[in-house]
Amino acid sequence: MTQEPTTVQSTTLPIALDWLKDGAPQSRCGVNWGVPWPQGKVQNGQSFALEGGGAPLAVQSWPLAFWPDGSLKWTGHAFAAHPQTSTSLRLSLGTPAAPQTPLAARESENGIEIENDAMRCRIAKSGANFLKSLEIGGNVVARDGHLICLLEDRSQFAAQRVTREEEFHSRIESAALEQAGPVRAVVKIEGVHRSGTGREWLPFTLRLYFFAGVASIRAVHSFVFDGEGERDFIRGLGVRFSIPLRDEAHNRHVRLAGEEGLWAEPVRVIAGRSNASPDLYQRQIAGEVIPPLAELPNAHLISKMAVWDSWKLTQISADSFSLWKRTGAHSAWVGAGGAARSLGLAFAGDSGGGLALGMKDFWQLHPTGLEIEGAASQNASITLWLWSPDAPAMDLRHYDIEEHDLDASYEDIEPGYSTAHGIARTSELTLCPFASPPPNEELLALARTVQHPPRLICEPHYLHSVPVFGVWSLPDRSSAGKNWIEDQLDDAITFYQNQIEGRKWFGFWDYGDVMHSYDPTRHVWRYDIGGFAWANSELVPDLWLWTAFLRSGRADIFQMAEAMTRHTQEVDVYHLGPLAPLGSRHNVRHWGCGAKEARISQALLKRIYFYLTTDERTGDLMDAVRDADFTTVRVDPLRKLEAPSQFPTHARVGPDWFAFCSNWLAAWERTGDPKWRDKILVGMKCMSAMPHGLFSGFCYGYDPQDGSLHQLSNSVEVPHLAALMGGPELMMELAPLLDNPAWNAAWLHYCRLLQAPQEEQIEVLGAEIDYARWPHYCRMTAYAARETGDATLAARAWQIFLQQKGDTVRRSRFEARLIEGADVPFAVPEAPLVSTNDTAQWCLNAMQLLELAGASLPENHPLWNASPCEGNPDL
């Protein structure tokens, strides 16, 4: 089997690193990223050095994954960046520079203390408050940080139209230092939410990230819904901190981020009917300390001005937020303005210090909110609402109480399976203490940094050269055909970006996913029809987006891929209960379909994000699926199609066994434990020994104890999803790592015959595999062409991939036209022939075919010679 180069030339070092999008960060912050290394190049224990603009920078490094020979495959790195950080960064082998003031992390029986030259944070190991105190400049600026949940009880609603709220607060079960180094420290906190009645639910994980010299804390919050959708309606979900206030009301300040700037107001303004001191008023609004009330001109009049106690900003939808304030709970809220999309950051404090609190993807994950209360007292609070209580309560019921079967609505239904019990959601927050109210420009820079965290990424050429993540090509416009393909790939991204924006695919439970199929008659995606609605990773759009990013380095594609990974691996997957760790097939509700399978939760869909970013939450999710195959004994993926056999459960070669293998690959490379490799090898040995290899039946008997597969019939067939849910991508990466001759032969046999002419299939297999002549399978034919050097196979791959339906020549697959008028509620861009299944698979094939058989691409073809709309009046 062909092995990609596994050595890096000496000229490759140091490794060049690029900032995504707009370069260096706008405010000081910590940055994490991953770097791959060729097999055998870097040994475990190697240290690394970072430099920018010719100067050494303090960096902390750790291993992420290992090659089969024990050498480092991926390493994680972290450093503290600031607006003056060079845009030219290089990572090399060597001794890292030490930070000017190393981070200090101390853990005791009762708590954890983190200190750098900017702040000191005390974290609890028990109780309700995970954050005991946060100090800057010797002053406590925030304390008593805890999670909060409001539960709406509707038990009396039907009879009396009455609802009741129950309040829950976090209860810490554990807190530990996951990483403690001179540059970065990570604290992992786990717990549940507990009410005054003693009920405990909503388990959570909260990670806090600290960096040397950085006066901010990044927090990654994940919770699992373990309630009953029919009765547990979450009215509010958030995180709250107390802020001590010492100054008089006119020297206390509140800031709330709008779309492009901030609302900046004191708790009591000094200008009313008259303004005795315009200069002092200007300074007050800027957040500067002005004299005590008794020393102010017209003090007796200022003392009569309103003291505002509370502010709230509610992002009720993707395009609407409103701002309100009031003098207290005894008074009405007064509207202060509003706009479309808030930057999602608030500040409250006085001359003794204060706290800014922000959230990434604030408007995208609506309904969200920011609330400041008690600003008129000595102890204010600031709350970031992940689900705002000003919105309707979170409703996790299924969309219907009737069943809609597979033939009617493409929806697999089974009583008790359309449940949200066990799904999760992750949010990213930032806490930033200040010694005094900061200038608006500084807060605005922080808000933008929160919304677009700086990312360091290796250049696409380097990632491609290592190689990692299987087979994919770099952009190439060197011929008319390649130029046409690159145009289609770009157009596909643009089309879906426009659909996400135009169709408003946002919201707490929806953001990151895309729809499955389109209805051109209604001019809508089929959002309300069973399995045609949310895609839930069907045919791996995740891998399409990540591969598109790897080859381009585009920040906008990274944002799409990150949002999809955050969504599909949290919301579409079960994290506790009898269905964990399987995922849900596509549906109107992300968790609505009765088909629960490993193909949705597989590690293959998370690995790229994890290794590029070192995100610990994603690492947790990959750990959680290692033994997903055992859950199939309880939830057989083929329970409705196949009768029970003498084996514990069933598995198809794909998507089931391939998904298991992706989980074991991640476990093997991250731990180095050969037991995960050996489980893969057992399955490979079983299939290689079957009479027709991978064509030896629709499914097999499977035993998760040893990973063995057993032939159940003499039929010659293979499930169509074997090659559509990440199987080719996995095996093109995994097979060279194992170099198992028997499996390599079986895999090549499969790839060579899958799209072979009917007579060849019958001659070799005794049966025809007719569906495989779709374009979706061409990368396997191209793979066989590369492995064998067979030009006929390469030509066949391109011929099938480029085939047109009927006589239509669609030069652009993704060209959309604007639909307006009485038949649509708003103007929408429409490409009626586009589906997410087809888009994901077509793009994956294109990006891999160019690498596997790019030299065989026809020089002339009707597609790149046709006019944009030739033969297709609808486009």
Disulfide bonds with the S-S distance in Angstrom:
none
